[in-house]
Amino acid sequence: MAGGSVDVNGDGDSSRIENLISARKSLKLSLEKSKSIGLALQKSGPRLEEISQRLPSLESAVRPIRVDKDALVAVGGHINRAVGPAAAVLKVFDAVHGLEKSLLSEPRNDLPGYLTVLKRLGEALRFLGDNCGLAIQWLEDIVEYLEDNAVADERYLLNLKKLLKNLRELQNDEEKARLDGGLLEAALDKLEHEFRQLLTENSVPLTMLSSSALGDQACIAPSPLPVSVIHKLQALLARLKANYRLEKCISIYVEVRSSNVRASLHALNLDYLEISVAEFNDVQSIEGYIAQWGKHLEFAVKHLFEVEYKLCSEVFEKMGLDVWMGCFSKIAAQAGILAFLQFGKTVTESKKDPIKLLKLLDIFASLNKLRLDFNRLFGGAACVEIQNLTRELIKSVIDGAAEIFWELLVQVELQRQNPPPLDGSVPKLVSFITDYCNKLLGEDYKPILTQVLIIHRSWKRQSFQERLLVTEVLNIMKAVELNLETWIKAYDDPMLSNFFAMNNHWHLYKHLKGTKLGELLGDSWLREHEQYKDYYSTNFLRDSWGKLPGQLSREGLILLSGGRATARDLVKKTLKKFNEVFDEMYTKQSGWVMPERDLREKTCQLIVQAVVPVYRSYMQNYGPLVEQDASSTAKYAKYTVQKLEEMLLCLYRLKPVRHGSLRGRQFSGKFGNGMPDLRRTTSAVV
């Protein structure tokens, strides 16, 4: 039994082992199978990935098979309508780039050809500008159709939509939407440069002619540019204007041509135009500049601005009147016309004096001479600044001239309270007024002054007759005469009073005879002053030198019977008295002045005739009595006949003037007994 049990147990163990072995084998086979399957799967992975990547394209390829038949039929027409404009745009775009080589060359090599190519570029760009947006819109429409009908792959459509969006943004951005890549701007820059170069190369400063060569006629100046150059400028302007560059062209033109005018004026040395009122004392200090101003202004208007006016009208003819007139006004203003007008305004603002009246009339004459030229050249609306300044200048000139003229009588009357000159000469007032009134009545100034006064009174709604001017001048001369009468009576010394009267009556006669003022005053007035001169001359000689020969009386010597010694003593006494009277009179009158040479020589001859013959006779008869020794000769025979005559002939000569003549001297306040400078109102003595 025991052994049986063992056997039974032994058979059971072996059975379990076999089962284990069988399970192990089965597991091993399963592992090997799994391993092989894993290897197979590993090998098939890339193929699956490839299939996965190809599936979308396969899906897209087969999608049209799955879409609606009507949608497939319609999509072809949509695509054709979108692709057609896009293809045309691309074709024109390629043509634009084909123009690049020609447009990057220099325009002057073949300007007409260059402008033709540039015109084609403009037309192409306009086509692109008009059609690019339309082509984009149609492409956007077909994309939308494809998307709505699921005809195309979504990713493909997404890329298309992104590209079309970028195109749309570029189109809306003006700076980036340069379909020519900036070629048009580069070509236009070259045209602007050519425009400037043509102007610069053909702009040459004009030299001022001599004053005699200027003449009185208006200068119809020839064009300073050749016709061929003008035609080129016009062609350039037309193309640049078409591309909105006209303002830049005008700026270039104004810069070049105004610079050329300034160069022409620079040679004239116009620094004086910058003088301010504070830089000079009165008009006389810049009198020379005022004379130059008139000539320079005439040259500038008739020979410079006339040329610029004509040239602007030719070059900008096709741009319209407003354009070329505006261009000309800028040239005139920048070249210096305003400086000319401002200088005239500065003169009107200076201190008042009589000379200023003449200078204001000179300024008015210059402006009046150029009146037609000013109206023609600067009459347009574009020249309003020049017009305003010109009107202001003319008004200031007329107001200033009229004011000085009507104040002149009052100022002459105010001088009456001043003392007469100590040397008995002609007061500066008398000499100045006679010369001044003659100028006002002369052919140079009378028509101008009359015109000024007519205009001035018309502004006040007052009429003017030429007689008013004549009457005022006559009143001024009457005031001068009254001044002389007052001054003649003001001397304490009767001899000096006669001397002064003789001087002034002769001055009036001499300087007014044969003049406009003399004709106005009349022959009887002139003869009256000549007679007054003779009257006062007679009185002067009688009361002064005419008394000197009486000092050489021989009456005592003829009756004397006391011998030679007594005669010598009487001669000594007589000569001593004569010498004392002569020395006193000569010393006093050696400071007197007789400005008129003819009157001075005649007066001195009369004095010599009155004194010298008597002295000569006396010395011949009695001189030997006192000439026996040197001491007596020097004391009593003090003057030889020749010496006495020389001394008398040298009387009344003009004294050297340290500061030049009256004309060259700057007036300040009042000059001695002379003409005031009218720097204040009529109620003040200046």
C-alpha positions in Angstrom: 0.0 0.0 0.0 2.8 2.2 0.8 4.6 1.4 -2.3 1.3 2.0 -4.2 0.9 5.4 -2.7 4.3 6.3 -3.8 3.7 5.3 -7.3 0.5 7.1 -7.4 2.2 10.2 -6.1 5.1 9.9 -8.5 2.7 9.8 -11.5 1.1 13.0 -10.4 4.3 15.0 -10.2 5.4 14.0 -13.6 2.1 15.0 -15.0 2.4 18.5 -13.5 5.9 18.9 -14.9 4.7 18.1 -18.3 2.0 20.6 -18.0 4.6 23.2 -17.0 6.8 22.3 -19.9 3.9 22.5 -22.2 2.8 25.9 -20.9 6.4 27.1 -21.2 6.6 26.1 -24.8 3.2 27.7 -25.5 4.3 30.9 -23.8 7.5 30.9 -25.7 5.7 30.5 -29.0 3.4 33.3 -28.0 6.3 35.6 -27.2 8.0 34.8 -30.4 4.8 35.4 -32.3 4.4 38.8 -30.5 7.9 39.7 -31.3 7.5 38.9 -34.9 4.2 40.9 -35.0 6.0 43.8 -33.3 8.7 43.7 -35.8 6.1 43.6 -38.6 4.4 46.6 -37.1 7.6 48.5 -36.7 8.4 47.9 -40.4 4.9 49.1 -41.5 5.0 52.4 -39.4 6.7 54.6 -42.1 4.4 53.2 -44.7 1.4 54.1 -42.6 2.9 57.6 -42.1 3.4 58.0 -45.8 -0.1 56.9 -46.4 -1.3 59.3 -43.8 0.5 62.2 -45.5 -0.9 61.2 -48.9 -4.4 60.9 -47.7 -5.3 64.7 -47.8 -4.1 65.0 -51.4 -5.9 61.9 -52.3 -8.9 63.4 -50.5 -8.5 66.6 -52.5 -8.1 64.7 -55.7 -11.2 62.7 -55.2 -13.2 65.6 -53.6 -14.4 67.1 -56.9 -15.8 63.6 -57.6 -17.8 63.9 -54.4 -19.0 67.6 -54.8 -22.1 68.8 -56.5 -21.9 68.6 -60.2 -23.3 72.1 -60.7 -20.6 73.5 -58.4 -17.9 71.8 -60.5 -19.3 73.2 -63.7 -19.5 76.8 -62.3 -16.0 76.9 -60.8 -14.3 76.9 -64.2 -16.0 80.1 -65.2 -15.1 81.8 -61.9 -11.5 80.8 -62.2 -11.3 82.1 -65.8 -12.8 85.5 -64.9 -10.3 85.9 -62.0 -7.2 84.7 -63.8 -7.8 86.9 -66.9 -7.4 90.3 -65.2 -4.6 88.9 -63.0 -2.7 87.8 -66.0 -3.1 91.2 -67.7 -1.9 92.9 -64.6 1.2 90.7 -64.4 1.9 91.3 -68.1 1.8 95.1 -67.6 3.9 94.8 -64.4 6.5 93.0 -66.4 6.4 95.8 -69.0 7.0 98.4 -66.3 10.2 96.7 -65.2 11.2 96.6 -68.9 11.3 100.5 -68.8 13.7 100.6 -65.9 16.9 100.8 -68.0 15.7 103.7 -70.1 14.4 105.7 -67.1 17.5 105.3 -65.1 19.6 107.0 -67.8 20.1 110.8 -68.0 17.2 112.7 -69.5 19.3 115.2 -71.4 20.8 112.5 -73.6 17.3 112.2 -75.3 14.8 114.3 -73.5 11.8 113.7 -75.9 12.5 110.0 -75.8 12.8 110.0 -72.1 9.6 111.9 -71.6 7.8 109.4 -74.0 9.0 106.4 -72.0 8.0 108.2 -68.7 4.6 108.8 -70.2 4.3 105.1 -71.0 5.3 104.3 -67.4 2.6 106.6 -66.1 0.0 105.0 -68.3 1.1 101.5 -67.2 1.0 102.5 -63.5 -2.4 104.0 -64.0 -3.6 100.7 -65.5 -2.1 98.8 -62.6 -3.6 101.2 -60.1 -7.0 100.8 -61.7 -6.9 97.0 -62.2 -4.9 95.6 -59.3 -7.7 96.1 -56.9 -10.2 94.6 -59.3 -7.9 91.5 -59.9 -7.5 91.0 -56.2 -11.3 91.3 -55.7 -12.0 88.7 -58.3 -9.4 86.3 -56.8 -11.0 86.9 -53.4 -14.4 86.0 -54.9 -13.1 82.7 -56.4 -11.5 81.8 -53.2 -14.7 82.5 -51.4 -16.6 80.4 -53.9 -14.2 77.5 -53.6 -14.5 77.7 -49.8 -18.3 77.8 -49.8 -18.6 74.9 -52.1 -15.8 72.8 -50.6 -14.2 72.5 -54.0 -10.6 73.0 -52.8 -8.5 71.9 -49.9 -8.9 74.1 -46.8 -5.2 74.5 -46.3 -4.7 75.5 -49.9 -7.5 78.0 -49.5 -6.0 79.3 -46.3 -2.7 80.0 -48.0 -4.5 81.8 -50.9 -6.5 83.9 -48.5 -3.3 84.9 -46.6 -1.6 86.0 -49.9 -4.6 88.0 -51.0 -4.8 89.7 -47.6 -1.1 90.7 -48.0 -1.8 92.1 -51.4 -4.8 94.1 -50.2 -2.8 95.6 -47.3 0.0 96.6 -49.8 -2.6 98.2 -52.0 -4.1 100.2 -49.1 -0.6 101.4 -48.0 0.4 104.1 -50.4 4.0 104.1 -49.4 4.4 100.3 -50.0 2.1 100.1 -53.0 4.7 101.3 -55.4 4.0 98.9 -58.2 7.1 100.2 -60.0 9.5 99.8 -57.1 10.1 103.5 -56.9 11.0 103.8 -60.6 8.6 106.7 -61.2 9.9 108.8 -58.3 13.5 108.2 -59.4 12.6 109.3 -62.9 10.7 112.4 -61.7 13.7 113.3 -59.5 15.9 113.2 -62.6 13.5 115.5 -64.4 13.6 118.0 -61.6 17.4 117.9 -61.6 17.4 118.5 -65.4 14.9 121.4 -64.9 17.3 123.0 -62.4 20.4 122.3 -64.5 18.8 123.8 -67.6 17.9 127.0 -65.7 21.2 127.3 -63.9 23.3 126.8 -67.1 21.4 129.4 -69.0 21.0 132.1 -66.2 23.6 134.8 -66.5 23.6 138.0 -64.4 22.9 141.2 -66.4 25.4 144.1 -66.1 23.9 147.6 -65.5 24.2 150.0 -68.4 25.4 153.5 -67.9 22.7 156.0 -66.9 22.7 157.6 -70.3 22.2 154.2 -72.0 19.2 153.5 -69.8 17.2 156.2 -71.6 13.7 157.2 -70.9 12.0 154.5 -72.9 10.7 151.3 -71.4 13.0 148.4 -72.1 11.4 145.5 -74.0 14.1 143.1 -73.0 14.8 140.0 -75.2 14.3 136.6 -73.6 17.4 135.6 -71.6 16.9 132.0 -72.5 17.1 130.4 -76.0 13.9 129.2 -77.5 15.0 125.6 -77.5 15.7 125.8 -73.7 12.3 127.3 -73.0 10.7 124.5 -75.0 12.6 121.9 -72.9 11.5 123.6 -69.7 7.9 123.6 -70.9 8.1 119.9 -71.7 9.6 119.1 -68.3 7.0 121.2 -66.6 4.1 119.4 -68.4 5.3 116.0 -67.3 6.2 117.0 -63.8 2.8 118.8 -63.4 1.1 115.6 -64.5 2.8 113.9 -61.6 2.0 116.6 -59.0 5.4 118.1 -59.0 4.5 121.6 -60.2 5.0 123.3 -56.8 8.5 121.8 -56.6 9.3 123.1 -60.1 8.1 126.6 -59.2 10.3 126.5 -56.1 13.3 125.6 -58.2 12.5 128.2 -60.8 12.1 131.0 -58.2 15.3 129.9 -56.4 17.5 130.0 -59.5 16.1 133.1 -61.2 15.8 135.2 -58.1 19.4 134.3 -57.3 20.4 135.4 -60.8 18.7 138.8 -60.3 20.4 139.2 -56.9 23.7 138.5 -58.6 22.9 141.3 -61.1 22.1 143.7 -58.4 25.0 142.7 -56.2 27.4 144.4 -58.6 25.7 147.7 -57.9 26.8 147.7 -54.3 23.3 148.2 -52.8 24.3 148.0 -49.2 22.8 151.5 -48.7 19.3 149.9 -49.1 19.8 148.4 -45.6 20.3 151.8 -44.0 17.9 152.4 -41.1 16.6 155.8 -40.0 18.8 155.6 -36.9 21.9 155.4 -39.0 21.8 158.9 -40.6 21.2 162.3 -39.2 19.2 163.8 -42.1 18.5 163.4 -45.8 21.7 165.3 -46.9 23.9 162.6 -45.4 22.4 160.0 -47.8 21.7 162.4 -50.7 24.0 160.6 -53.0 22.4 157.3 -52.2 18.9 158.7 -53.2 20.3 159.7 -56.6 21.7 156.2 -57.1 18.4 154.7 -55.8 16.5 156.2 -58.7 18.9 154.8 -61.3 19.2 151.4 -59.7 15.4 151.1 -59.3 15.0 151.9 -63.0 17.6 149.4 -64.0 16.0 146.7 -61.8 12.5 147.3 -63.0 13.1 147.9 -66.7 16.0 145.5 -67.3 15.8 142.8 -64.6 12.2 142.4 -63.5 10.9 143.0 -67.1 13.0 140.1 -68.2 11.7 137.9 -65.4 8.1 138.9 -66.1 8.5 137.9 -69.8 10.3 134.7 -69.0 7.8 133.6 -66.5 5.0 134.1 -68.9 6.8 132.1 -71.6 8.0 129.2 -69.4 4.8 128.8 -67.5 2.4 129.9 -70.3 0.5 126.6 -70.3 0.2 126.5 -66.6 -2.1 129.5 -66.4 -1.9 133.2 -65.5 -2.2 132.7 -61.8 0.8 130.3 -61.8 3.3 132.4 -63.7 2.2 135.6 -62.1 2.6 134.0 -58.7 6.0 132.7 -59.7 7.1 136.2 -60.9 5.9 137.8 -57.7 8.0 135.5 -55.6 11.1 136.2 -57.8 10.5 140.0 -57.5 10.1 139.8 -53.7 13.1 137.5 -53.1 15.3 139.3 -55.6 15.1 142.7 -53.8 12.2 144.9 -55.0 10.9 145.1 -51.4 14.3 146.4 -50.3 14.1 149.2 -52.8 10.7 150.3 -51.6 11.7 150.0 -48.0 14.7 152.4 -48.6 12.3 155.0 -50.0 10.1 154.5 -46.9 13.1 155.0 -44.7 13.8 158.3 -46.4 10.2 159.5 -45.7 10.6 158.6 -42.0 13.8 160.7 -41.6 13.9 164.1 -40.0 12.3 167.0 -41.9 14.4 169.6 -43.6 14.0 171.6 -46.8 16.4 169.4 -48.7 14.2 166.5 -47.9 11.4 168.1 -50.0 13.6 167.9 -53.1 14.7 164.4 -52.3 11.1 163.3 -51.8 10.2 164.9 -55.2 13.2 162.9 -56.7 11.7 159.7 -55.2 8.2 160.6 -56.5 9.7 161.4 -59.9 11.4 158.0 -60.1 8.3 156.1 -59.0 6.1 158.1 -61.4 8.5 157.4 -64.2 8.1 153.7 -63.6 4.3 153.9 -62.8 3.2 152.1 -66.0 5.9 149.5 -65.5 4.9 148.9 -61.9 1.2 148.6 -62.8 2.0 146.1 -65.6 4.6 144.0 -63.7 3.2 144.1 -60.2 -0.5 144.8 -60.8 -1.6 141.2 -60.4 -3.2 139.7 -57.2 0.0 137.7 -56.6 1.9 140.9 -56.0 -0.3 142.3 -53.3 2.6 142.8 -50.9 4.6 144.8 -53.4 1.4 146.9 -54.2 0.8 147.7 -50.6 4.3 148.8 -49.9 4.4 150.9 -53.1 1.1 152.6 -52.1 2.5 153.2 -48.6 5.7 154.7 -50.0 3.8 157.0 -52.5 1.5 158.2 -49.7 4.4 158.9 -47.4 6.3 160.8 -50.1 3.3 162.9 -51.1 2.3 163.6 -47.5 5.9 164.5 -46.5 6.5 166.7 -49.5 3.3 168.6 -49.1 3.8 169.1 -45.4 7.3 170.5 -45.8 6.3 172.8 -48.7 3.3 174.3 -46.8 5.5 174.7 -43.6 8.3 176.5 -45.5 6.7 180.0 -45.2 6.1 179.6 -41.4 9.7 178.4 -40.9 11.1 181.4 -42.9 9.0 183.7 -40.7 10.3 182.0 -37.5 13.8 182.9 -38.6 13.1 186.6 -38.3 13.6 186.6 -34.6 17.2 185.4 -35.0 20.0 188.1 -35.1 21.6 189.0 -38.5 25.1 187.7 -39.3 27.9 189.5 -37.6 30.0 189.7 -40.7 27.3 191.5 -42.7 27.2 188.7 -45.3 24.2 187.1 -47.0 22.4 184.9 -44.5 22.2 181.2 -45.4 18.5 181.6 -45.3 18.5 184.1 -48.1 20.9 182.3 -50.4 19.2 179.0 -49.6 15.7 180.2 -50.2 16.5 181.9 -53.5 18.2 178.8 -54.9 15.6 176.5 -53.3 12.6 178.4 -54.7 14.2 178.6 -58.1 14.6 174.8 -58.1 11.0 174.4 -57.1 9.9 176.5 -60.0 12.3 175.0 -62.5 11.4 172.5 -65.2 12.8 169.6 -63.1 10.7 170.1 -60.0 7.7 172.3 -60.7 5.7 169.7 -62.7 6.5 167.1 -60.0 5.6 169.4 -57.1 2.4 170.5 -58.8 1.4 166.8 -59.3 2.2 166.0 -55.7 0.2 168.9 -54.4 -2.8 168.1 -56.7 -2.8 164.5 -55.4 -2.4 165.6 -51.8 -5.3 168.1 -52.0 -7.5 165.6 -53.9 -7.1 163.2 -51.0 -8.6 166.0 -48.8 -11.3 166.6 -51.4 -9.8 170.0 -52.2 -9.1 171.4 -55.6 -5.7 172.7 -56.6 -4.8 175.4 -59.1 -1.3 176.1 -60.2 -1.6 179.7 -58.9 -1.5 178.3 -55.4 2.0 177.1 -55.9 3.1 180.4 -57.4 1.4 182.4 -54.7 3.0 180.4 -51.9 6.5 180.9 -53.4 5.8 184.7 -53.7 4.7 184.7 -50.1 7.9 183.0 -49.1 10.0 185.6 -51.0 8.0 188.4 -49.3 8.8 186.8 -46.0 12.5 186.8 -46.9 12.3 190.5 -47.8 10.6 191.3 -44.5 13.3 189.3 -42.7 16.0 191.4 -44.5 14.3 194.6 -43.5 14.1 193.5 -39.9 17.8 192.5 -39.9 18.9 195.7 -41.5 17.4 197.6 -38.6 18.8 195.2 -36.1 22.5 196.4 -36.5 23.8 199.0 -34.1 26.5 200.0 -36.5 25.1 202.0 -39.4 28.0 201.1 -41.7 27.5 197.4 -41.1 23.8 197.9 -41.7 24.5 199.5 -45.0 27.0 196.8 -45.9 24.6 194.0 -45.0 21.8 195.7 -47.1 24.1 196.2 -50.1 25.2 192.6 -49.9 21.7 191.1 -49.8 19.9 193.4 -52.3 22.7 192.6 -54.8 22.4 188.9 -54.1 18.7 188.9 -54.8 19.1 190.9 -58.0 22.0 188.8 -59.3 20.8 185.4 -58.4 17.2 185.9 -59.5 17.7 187.8 -62.7 17.1 185.5 -65.7 15.6 182.8 -63.5 12.1 181.3 -63.2 11.6 183.0 -59.9 13.0 186.3 -61.2 10.5 186.2 -64.1 7.7 185.5 -61.6 8.8 188.4 -59.4 9.1 190.7 -62.4 11.6 193.2 -63.8 10.4 196.1 -61.6 11.1 193.9 -58.5 14.6 193.1 -59.7 15.4 196.8 -60.6 14.1 197.8 -57.2 16.7 195.6 -55.5 19.4 196.8 -57.9 18.6 200.4 -56.9 18.6 199.5 -53.3 22.0 198.0 -53.7 23.3 201.2 -55.3 21.6 203.3 -52.5 23.1 201.3 -49.7 26.5 201.1 -51.5 26.6 204.9 -51.7 25.6 205.3 -48.1 28.2 202.7 -47.0 31.1 204.4 -48.9 30.1 207.8 -47.8 29.8 206.9 -44.1 32.9 204.8 -43.9 35.8 205.0 -46.3 34.5 208.2 -47.8 35.4 210.0 -44.6 39.0 208.8 -44.6 40.4 211.2 -47.2 39.2 214.1 -45.0 41.9 213.0 -42.5 44.5 214.2 -45.0 43.5 217.8 -45.0 46.2 220.2 -46.3 44.5 223.3 -45.1 46.8 223.9 -42.2 49.9 223.3 -44.3 48.9 225.8 -46.9 48.4 228.5 -44.3 51.3 227.5 -42.2 54.3 230.0 -42.1 56.2 228.6 -39.1 58.9 226.8 -41.2 59.8 223.3 -42.0 59.8 221.9 -38.5 56.3 223.1 -37.8 55.2 221.6 -41.1 56.8 218.3 -40.2 55.0 218.3 -36.9 51.6 219.0 -38.5 52.2 216.2 -41.1 53.1 213.8 -38.4 49.9 214.6 -36.5 47.8 214.3 -39.7 49.4 211.0 -40.7 49.1 209.6 -37.2 45.4 210.5 -37.1 44.9 209.0 -40.6 46.7 205.8 -39.6 44.6 205.5 -36.5 41.3 205.9 -38.3 42.4 203.7 -41.2 43.6 200.9 -38.8 40.4 201.0 -36.8 38.2 200.9 -39.9 40.3 198.3 -41.6 40.5 196.1 -38.5 36.7 196.2 -38.0 35.8 195.6 -41.7 38.5 193.0 -42.3 36.0 190.6 -40.6 33.2 191.5 -42.9 32.3 189.4 -45.9 31.0 190.2 -49.3 30.2 186.8 -51.0 29.6 188.1 -54.5 33.0 188.5 -56.2 31.8 191.2 -58.7 30.3 193.3 -55.9 33.3 192.8 -53.8 35.8 193.9 -56.5 33.7 196.9 -57.5 33.3 198.0 -53.9 37.0 197.7 -53.2 37.8 199.6 -56.4 35.5 202.4 -55.3 37.2 202.5 -51.9 40.6 202.6 -53.6 39.5 205.4 -55.9 38.2 207.3 -52.9 41.3 206.9 -50.7 44.4 206.0 -52.6 44.7 209.0 -55.0 44.3 211.4 -52.0 46.9 209.4 -50.0 49.3 209.3 -52.9 49.1 213.0 -53.5 49.5 213.8 -49.9 52.5 211.5 -49.5 54.2 212.8 -52.6 53.9 216.4 -51.3 54.5 215.9 -47.6 55.8 212.4 -47.2 59.5 213.5 -47.4 59.0 215.6 -44.3 58.6 212.4 -42.2 60.7 210.0 -44.2 64.1 211.5 -43.2 64.8 208.8 -40.6 63.7 205.2 -40.2 61.8 205.7 -36.9 59.7 208.5 -38.3 59.0 206.5 -41.5 57.8 203.5 -39.6 55.6 205.5 -37.3 54.1 208.1 -39.6 54.6 206.9 -43.2 53.3 203.5 -42.0 51.8 202.5 -45.4 53.2 202.9 -48.8 50.7 203.8 -51.5 51.1 200.3 -53.0 50.6 198.6 -49.6 47.6 200.6 -48.9 46.0 199.8 -52.2 46.8 196.1 -51.8 45.2 196.0 -48.3 42.0 197.7 -49.6 41.7 195.4 -52.5 41.9 192.4 -50.2 38.9 193.4 -48.1 35.7 191.4 -47.7 36.9 188.1 -49.0 35.3 184.8 -48.1 36.9 183.1 -45.1 37.9 179.5 -45.5 35.1 177.1 -44.4 36.4 174.3 -42.3 33.4 172.0 -42.8 32.9 172.4 -46.5 30.2 174.3 -48.3 26.6 174.8 -47.2 25.4 172.1 -49.6 27.7 169.5 -48.1 27.2 170.5 -44.5 24.7 168.6 -42.4 22.2 170.8 -40.8 21.5 170.5 -37.1 18.9 172.5 -35.3 19.4 175.8 -37.2 22.5 177.0 -39.0 23.3 180.5 -37.9 21.0 182.9 -39.5 19.8 180.5 -42.0 17.3 177.9 -43.0 15.8 175.6 -40.3 15.7 171.9 -40.7 11.9 171.6 -40.1 12.4 168.8 -37.7 9.5 169.8 -35.5 6.1 171.2 -36.0 5.5 174.7 -37.2 4.9 175.9 -33.7 8.5 175.4 -32.8 11.7 177.3 -33.8 14.4 174.8 -34.7 
